[in-house]
Amino acid sequence: MKKQLVLFILLFCCFSCASQKKDIITKSAIKLEGKNTNVRDLLEIDGYYSQPNLSNHININNMFFEDGTFVNFGFNEGFSENDISRNMSKAVYKWVNDDQISWGTYWGVFKIEGDTIITYYYSKGSFWANWIFREIRYKIKDRTTIIPIYSKGLLKYDEQNNINTWISNGQEQIFHPADSLPSSDNWLKEEKWIWRNEQDWKDYMQKIKEEKKGK
């Protein structure tokens, strides 16, 4: 009886995870285009954004990449702001995942409409954890300041239960310049559905394959 119950739970989790991913793929309208965005024309991006007067070691830091990738992340304890400025790649919190060193709490993509950055960010589901799929919008105040103005969960579960939805002006996030920036390579870019064109995904996967061979 216990084995049957465990099997049922595993099957249910597998079905739920697969259903959530299907929902995400259907709703993921923002795609990587295989070319650079115009974000550098509007924002400083050689560094990170965070709320002032809060510890930057918790996962409140955001970074935008020219290729259209967005990440929310934290820093290791023991690194001062000056340490981070000199070598950001060394300071970001990392862990080993499938024999690869990973970083970033939530990875996503973004597009720019007028003075607003629209981001979709994701967290991969598993047997015991749901996928996370969320939209956050930031108003560009100036080249070094963004303000979160909208946040909403986009999965069916979020919509049915109206989870964590808000529309308001949030706390300003200020740009911090840094050297030795970490790479935008991440698990999300290995998913074919996040790319507008399949050939761009194939080119990216070939690049990753060649980099692994060179290690």
Rosetta blueprint (number, residue, H / E / L):
1 M L
2 K H
3 K H
4 Q H
5 L H
6 V H
7 L H
8 F H
9 I H
10 L H
11 L H
12 F H
13 C H
14 C H
15 F H
16 S H
17 C H
18 A H
19 S H
20 Q H
21 K H
22 K H
23 D H
24 I H
25 I H
26 T H
27 K H
28 S L
29 A L
30 I L
31 K L
32 L E
33 E L
34 G L
35 K L
36 N L
37 T L
38 N L
39 V H
40 R H
41 D H
42 L H
43 L L
44 E L
45 I L
46 D L
47 G E
48 Y E
49 Y E
50 S E
51 Q L
52 P L
53 N L
54 L L
55 S L
56 N L
57 H L
58 I L
59 N L
60 I L
61 N E
62 N E
63 M E
64 F E
65 F L
66 E L
67 D L
68 G L
69 T E
70 F E
71 V E
72 N E
73 F E
74 G L
75 F E
76 N L
77 E L
78 G L
79 F L
80 S L
81 E H
82 N H
83 D H
84 I H
85 S H
86 R H
87 N L
88 M H
89 S H
90 K H
91 A H
92 V E
93 Y L
94 K E
95 W E
96 V E
97 N E
98 D L
99 D L
100 Q E
101 I E
102 S E
103 W E
104 G L
105 T L
106 Y E
107 W E
108 G E
109 V E
110 F E
111 K E
112 I E
113 E E
114 G L
115 D L
116 T E
117 I E
118 I E
119 T E
120 Y E
121 Y E
122 Y E
123 S E
124 K L
125 G L
126 S L
127 F L
128 W L
129 A L
130 N L
131 W L
132 I E
133 F E
134 R E
135 E E
136 I E
137 R E
138 Y E
139 K E
140 I E
141 K E
142 D E
143 R L
144 T L
145 T E
146 I E
147 I E
148 P E
149 I E
150 Y E
151 S E
152 K E
153 G E
154 L L
155 L L
156 K H
157 Y H
158 D H
159 E H
160 Q H
161 N H
162 N L
163 I L
164 N L
165 T L
166 W E
167 I E
168 S L
169 N L
170 G L
171 Q L
172 E L
173 Q E
174 I E
175 F E
176 H E
177 P E
178 A L
179 D L
180 S L
181 L L
182 P L
183 S L
184 S L
185 D L
186 N L
187 W H
188 L H
189 K H
190 E H
191 E L
192 K H
193 W H
194 I H
195 W E
196 R L
197 N L
198 E H
199 Q H
200 D H
201 W H
202 K H
203 D H
204 Y H
205 M H
206 Q H
207 K H
208 I H
209 K H
210 E H
211 E H
212 K H
213 K H
214 G H
215 K L
